[in-house]
Amino acid sequence: MTKQELRQHIRRQKQLHAGDDSTVVIERLKQHPKLRSARTILLYNALPDEVQTQSLINELAFQGKTILLPKVIDGSMMEVRRYTNTKNLAAGVYGILEPIGEPFTDYASIDVAIIPGMAFDNKGHRLGRGKGYYDRFLSQLTSKTIKIGLCFPWQLVDVVPTDKNDISMDCVIC
């Protein structure tokens, strides 16, 4: 199956699973020892069809962890900015709430990166939406950053096709 065919398959599955509850997936993520010990965490504000993360973002920020969220800056790049509270968010290019403020550039301090995707496999391969934002950004992180893919169980597939630019996850939680 090609990447495009897999994206089409996942889009059909999303229609069948619309409104799935994210609670179980988020609870599993919260038990991950690397997340529990992390000080600086890259997360994402979810689109309606992704595992919802807003309550986790607020919870981790309340615990004193540094939370970073992506901001799309042009047609091909994203940067990260620090999240402080819901008042420092504004709708971005795709309608996703993104932090306002200065870019965060100390990539070496990012302990854990929680990454959405359309599909993942058990080898940590990730299928994104096709724009390459995350792959380009993740290629700038150090090897010490733990990359965790986050998805619903039906998004875990046998094989995700990959190419040389794709960045794999260290683990996938669904």
SVG drawing of the C-alpha trace seen along z (x, -y; Angstrom):
<svg xmlns="http://www.w3.org/2000/svg" viewBox="-19 -37 41 43">
<polyline fill="none" stroke="black" stroke-width="0.4" points="0.0,0.0 1.3,-3.4 1.3,-6.4 -1.6,-8.0 -3.6,-4.7 -2.9,-4.4 -4.0,-8.0 -7.3,-7.3 -7.8,-4.1 -7.3,-6.0 -9.6,-8.8 -12.4,-6.2 -11.6,-4.7 -11.8,-8.2 -15.4,-8.5 -16.2,-5.2 -14.5,-6.2 -15.5,-9.9 -15.8,-11.0 -13.6,-8.3 -12.7,-9.1 -9.0,-10.1 -9.1,-9.4 -7.6,-5.9 -4.8,-6.9 -3.9,-10.0 -3.9,-7.9 -1.5,-5.4 0.8,-8.3 0.8,-9.8 2.2,-6.5 5.2,-6.6 8.3,-7.0 10.1,-9.3 7.1,-11.7 6.9,-11.6 10.5,-12.5 10.6,-15.0 11.1,-18.7 10.6,-20.1 7.9,-18.5 6.9,-19.1 3.1,-18.4 0.5,-19.4 -2.9,-21.0 -5.1,-18.4 -7.2,-18.6 -10.8,-17.2 -9.8,-13.8 -6.6,-13.4 -6.1,-12.2 -7.2,-15.3 -4.3,-16.8 -5.6,-20.1 -6.3,-18.7 -2.8,-17.0 -1.1,-20.2 -2.8,-22.1 -2.0,-19.4 1.7,-19.2 2.0,-23.0 0.4,-23.1 3.0,-20.6 5.7,-23.1 6.9,-21.4 7.9,-23.5 5.3,-22.8 6.1,-23.6 3.6,-23.6 4.2,-23.8 3.4,-26.9 3.3,-26.7 5.3,-29.6 5.0,-29.1 4.0,-26.5 6.7,-24.0 8.1,-24.8 7.1,-24.8 8.7,-26.1 7.9,-25.6 6.9,-28.2 6.3,-27.9 2.8,-27.4 1.9,-29.3 -1.9,-29.3 -4.9,-29.3 -4.7,-33.1 -1.5,-32.9 -3.0,-30.9 -4.3,-32.1 -5.8,-30.2 -3.0,-29.3 -3.0,-28.4 -5.0,-25.2 -7.3,-26.6 -5.2,-24.9 -4.6,-26.9 -0.9,-27.9 1.1,-29.8 2.0,-33.4 5.3,-34.8 8.9,-34.1 10.2,-30.9 11.8,-28.4 15.2,-27.3 16.9,-25.3 16.1,-22.0 18.7,-20.1 16.6,-20.7 13.5,-18.9 13.2,-15.7 10.1,-14.2 8.3,-15.0 4.6,-13.8 3.8,-13.5 0.4,-13.0 0.0,-11.0 -2.5,-9.5 -1.0,-6.0 1.9,-4.3 3.3,-0.8 5.0,1.3 8.5,0.3 7.7,-3.4 7.2,-4.4 4.8,-7.3 2.5,-8.5 1.7,-12.2 -0.7,-14.2 1.8,-14.6 3.2,-18.1 6.4,-17.0 6.2,-19.6 7.0,-17.1 9.7,-15.2 11.6,-18.4 11.3,-19.6 12.2,-16.3 15.3,-16.0 16.7,-19.0 16.3,-17.4 19.1,-15.6 19.1,-11.8 18.3,-12.2 14.8,-13.5 12.4,-10.6 9.8,-10.7 6.4,-9.2 3.7,-8.7 0.2,-9.1 -2.8,-7.6 -6.0,-5.7 -5.7,-1.9 -7.3,-1.7 -4.5,-4.0 -1.9,-1.3 -1.3,0.6 1.0,3.5 3.3,1.5 3.7,-2.3 5.6,-2.9 8.6,-5.1 11.3,-7.0 14.6,-8.5 13.1,-11.7 10.7,-10.0 11.6,-10.2 10.6,-7.2 9.2,-7.3 11.0,-5.7 7.6,-4.2 3.9,-4.5 1.1,-4.8 -2.4,-4.0"/>
</svg>
